[in-house]
Amino acid sequence: MNGIANSYDKTSLINGRKDPLLADALTKISPEARKKTRAKAEEFEAMFLNSMFSQMTTGVKGEGPFGDTTGTGVWRSMLTDEYSKSFAKSGGIGISNDVFRTLILQQANRVG
C-alpha cells in the first residue's frame, strides 16, 4: 500500500468514503484549525436545521400547559434550537461533512 492509503483516519472519511484530496489537505492544516473548522461546520448545520425545524413547527398549536400561550413560542424556539444543535453534533444530515471538506480544501490551498 502507498503512503496515502495508510494515512486515512476518521477525519479524512467523508460520508464513510475515503477522500484522497481531503487526506492530503489535512496534512497541511494544524489540529487546532481542523477542530475549529469542524466546530464551525457543525454550527452551520445546526443553523440550517434550526431554520428547518422552526418552519416545521410554526403552525403547530397545542393544548394543555404548552398550548397557544405567549410563552409557548419562546419555549418552542429554545427547544428547537437545542434539538438542532444536538442533531448536528450527532451527525446531522451530512451538511457539516461537506462544509468541513470545502473549508479544509480552501485552507490547504492558501497554505500550500
C-alpha positions as CSV (number, residue, x, y, z in Angstrom):
1,M,0.0,0.0,0.0
2,N,1.1,3.5,-0.6
3,G,1.5,6.3,2.0
4,I,-1.8,8.0,1.3
5,A,-3.8,4.8,1.7
6,N,-2.2,4.3,5.2
7,S,-2.7,8.0,6.2
8,Y,-6.5,7.8,6.2
9,D,-8.0,8.4,9.6
10,K,-11.6,9.1,10.7
11,T,-11.3,12.8,9.8
12,S,-10.4,12.1,6.2
13,L,-13.5,10.0,5.6
14,I,-16.5,11.9,4.2
15,N,-19.8,10.1,4.5
16,G,-17.9,6.8,5.0
17,R,-15.8,7.1,1.9
18,K,-12.0,7.7,1.6
19,D,-11.2,11.1,0.2
20,P,-7.6,11.4,-1.0
21,L,-7.9,15.2,-1.6
22,L,-9.1,15.7,2.0
23,A,-6.5,13.4,3.4
24,D,-3.8,15.4,1.6
25,A,-5.3,18.7,2.7
26,L,-5.5,17.7,6.3
27,T,-1.7,17.2,6.4
28,K,-1.3,20.9,5.7
29,I,-3.7,22.1,8.4
30,S,-2.9,22.2,12.1
31,P,-5.0,20.1,14.5
32,E,-6.3,23.3,16.1
33,A,-7.5,24.6,12.8
34,R,-9.2,21.3,12.0
35,K,-11.0,21.4,15.3
36,K,-12.2,24.9,14.8
37,T,-13.3,24.2,11.2
38,R,-15.2,21.1,12.4
39,A,-17.0,23.2,15.0
40,K,-17.9,25.9,12.5
41,A,-19.2,23.3,10.1
42,E,-21.4,21.8,12.8
43,E,-22.6,25.3,13.8
44,F,-23.6,26.0,10.2
45,E,-25.5,22.7,10.0
46,A,-27.2,23.5,13.3
47,M,-28.4,26.9,12.0
48,F,-29.8,25.2,8.9
49,L,-31.6,22.6,10.9
50,N,-32.9,25.2,13.3
51,S,-34.4,27.1,10.3
52,M,-35.9,23.8,9.0
53,F,-37.3,22.7,12.4
54,S,-38.7,26.2,13.0
55,Q,-40.6,26.1,9.8
56,M,-41.9,22.6,10.6
57,T,-43.3,23.8,14.0
58,T,-44.6,27.3,13.0
59,G,-48.2,26.3,12.5
60,V,-48.4,23.7,15.4
61,K,-50.9,24.7,18.0
62,G,-51.2,22.7,21.2
63,E,-53.5,22.2,24.1
64,G,-52.8,21.9,27.8
65,P,-50.0,23.6,29.6
66,F,-48.0,24.1,26.4
67,G,-51.0,25.3,24.4
68,D,-51.3,28.5,22.4
69,T,-49.8,30.9,25.0
70,T,-47.3,33.7,24.9
71,G,-44.6,31.6,26.5
72,T,-45.1,28.7,24.1
73,G,-43.3,30.5,21.3
74,V,-40.3,31.2,23.3
75,W,-40.2,27.7,24.8
76,R,-40.6,26.1,21.4
77,S,-37.9,28.3,19.9
78,M,-35.4,27.3,22.7
79,L,-36.4,23.6,22.3
80,T,-35.9,23.8,18.5
81,D,-32.5,25.4,19.0
82,E,-31.4,22.7,21.3
83,Y,-32.8,20.0,19.0
84,S,-30.9,21.4,16.1
85,K,-27.6,21.6,18.0
86,S,-27.9,18.1,19.3
87,F,-28.9,16.8,15.9
88,A,-25.9,18.4,14.2
89,K,-23.5,17.3,16.8
90,S,-24.6,13.7,16.5
91,G,-24.0,13.6,12.7
92,G,-27.0,15.6,11.4
93,I,-27.9,15.1,7.8
94,G,-24.4,15.3,6.4
95,I,-24.2,19.0,5.6
96,S,-21.4,19.6,8.1
97,N,-19.2,17.0,6.4
98,D,-19.4,18.7,3.1
99,V,-18.9,22.2,4.6
100,F,-15.9,20.8,6.6
101,R,-14.4,19.3,3.4
102,T,-14.8,22.5,1.4
103,L,-13.3,24.7,4.2
104,I,-10.3,22.4,4.7
105,L,-9.6,22.3,1.0
106,Q,-9.7,26.1,0.8
107,Q,-7.4,26.5,3.8
108,A,-4.9,23.9,2.4
109,N,-4.9,25.8,-1.0
110,R,-4.0,29.0,0.8
111,V,-1.2,27.3,2.8
112,G,0.3,25.1,0.2
